[in-house]
Amino acid sequence: MIEKDNNDLKSTQEKTEDKKDLIVINEKSIFEGEGDEDETKMSDSELMYYNRNLIEGALYASDKSLTVEEISMKLELPKEKVEELLNELIDIYEKRLTSLAIIKIGLKYQMQIKPEYSEKLYPFAQGGAIAEKYLRTLTIIALKQPILKSKLIKIRGSGAYEHVKYLKENGLIDANKKGRTSELTTTEKYAEMFGLPRNIEEMKKAMITQLGIQPEE
């Protein structure tokens, strides 16, 4: 009977030790990040997809256009590989049945809405819906800025006086006195609302690409 009790005690101790070992293993797994993506265990094709998805995610998450250098530095990827994967993403998005596109503006890349969906989706931009009459006037100002108010009136008619007032009150344009008229430009709020570059020349290039219009000579 004593021998049996000793065996039971030994068995209980072994189970206790097994549980302790299991706890140590689990703690080690938690602190070492069990389940994290291990790039060293990926095949070449899996690593390519993983890195391409990282770049896609970076463009989606960023509130501004990104250079190859910025992506390369923050994702710790070679610049040549970043540029190669960006070009692949541009091609994929062009062929994909989606409202999004990835475009190159100068030396920067940005994820944007495709032109054919832009007008319908503008109401969802930060700041709410803008009536079409104001939106058309705003688009002309953005494309031709800096533009004199007197010239805008000739293009849009006398109703543009009220449009300018509305756009200025909503912080979408600035109007600086110039002689007997004013010079109109868009604001940072406008760029942020429609996901456009803040630099005026880059903004114009992005809009020309989005709207599919011919740039002025």
Summary of the structure (lengths in Angstrom):
residues: 217
radius of gyration: 28.9
end to end distance: 104.2
largest distance: 112.4
contacts: 543
relative contact order: 0.08
helix: 62%
strand: 13%
